[in-house]
Structures are given as structure tokens and as C-alpha cells.
Amino acid sequence: MPKPSTSTNDVHKPISTASREVQQIIQRVLEIEKERLDKNERSPVNDEILKIIKEVVQ
């Protein structure tokens, strides 16, 4: 069975068409995830993500 063809644009489309608030949340979550990867941290980030969402929604 052949793999479906997925372009980079298809993958990024939900992000690029999201509201400004959603884009801001995604960007900030990606930043904290990158920081955690750089530090090799394994702790949960749920509280940090919840804090980001609350700040953006205010």
C-alpha cells in the first residue's frame, strides 16, 4: 500500500490558519518543549501549558 503524499504545507496549514491566540499558544509551548529537550528534562509540562493557555485567553 503506497504512502499518502503529505507536503509541508499540509502539515502546517492548521497552524497557519489558526487564530492569533492559538498560534501564540503553539509557539510558546514549542519554546518550552525545546528548552526541556535542550536540558534533557523529563518532568511533565502540563502546568506550564495550562499557565500559557490561561495567559493567552485572558
Beta strands, then each sheet from edge to edge (+ up, - down):
end
